[in-house]
Amino acid sequence: MENSIYIVDEKDEVWDIGETSGMCGMFSSKPNIGPNEVSALLSGKALVDLSDGEYIHWIQLIPDAIKTAKLQQ
């Protein structure tokens, strides 16, 4: 994918992604996006993940993803 975001079913699948071969660890894998965050994403807003203390991770749905999600409701 052009933005390096991958879909996984289980935590251990992270290590099957080629780009993780040189990485040494992973942050918490517990669910961390609740109803307020989902609502924000579906309205077109972005989430900013600062959990690693070093990098700002911008998370935002593209318009087609918002459309798809709203069709599935």
C-alpha positions in Angstrom: 0.0 0.0 0.0 1.2 3.5 -0.7 0.7 4.7 2.9 2.2 1.6 4.7 -1.0 0.8 6.6 -1.8 -2.9 6.6 -4.8 -4.9 7.7 -4.1 -7.8 10.1 -6.4 -10.1 12.0 -4.1 -11.0 14.8 -1.1 -9.3 16.5 1.5 -11.9 15.3 0.6 -11.3 11.7 2.5 -8.0 11.9 5.7 -10.0 11.6 4.6 -11.4 8.3 4.7 -8.0 6.7 8.0 -7.5 4.8 8.6 -4.0 6.0 8.7 -5.2 9.7 11.8 -7.4 9.2 14.2 -4.7 10.4 11.9 -3.5 13.2 12.6 -4.5 16.8 9.4 -4.1 18.6 5.8 -3.2 18.7 3.7 -0.9 20.8 0.5 -2.1 22.6 -1.8 -4.0 20.4 -4.9 -3.6 22.6 -7.9 -1.9 20.8 -7.6 1.9 21.1 -10.2 3.4 18.8 -13.6 4.0 20.5 -17.0 5.3 19.3 -15.9 9.0 19.5 -12.9 8.3 17.4 -14.9 6.3 14.8 -17.5 9.1 14.7 -14.7 11.6 14.1 -13.2 9.5 11.3 -16.6 9.1 9.6 -17.1 12.9 9.7 -13.8 13.4 7.8 -11.7 14.4 10.8 -8.3 12.9 11.5 -6.9 11.1 14.5 -3.4 11.9 15.6 -1.6 9.1 17.4 1.2 10.3 19.7 1.6 7.1 21.6 5.2 6.3 20.7 6.4 9.7 22.0 8.6 10.3 18.9 6.5 10.4 15.8 3.1 11.9 14.9 0.9 9.3 13.2 -1.9 10.9 11.2 -4.9 8.6 10.6 -7.7 9.8 8.3 -10.2 8.0 6.1 -10.2 8.8 2.4 -13.6 9.9 1.0 -14.3 6.5 -0.6 -13.7 4.8 2.8 -16.2 7.1 4.5 -18.7 6.3 1.7 -18.1 2.6 2.1 -18.5 2.7 5.9 -21.7 4.7 5.7 -23.2 2.2 3.1 -22.5 -0.7 5.5 -24.5 1.0 8.4 
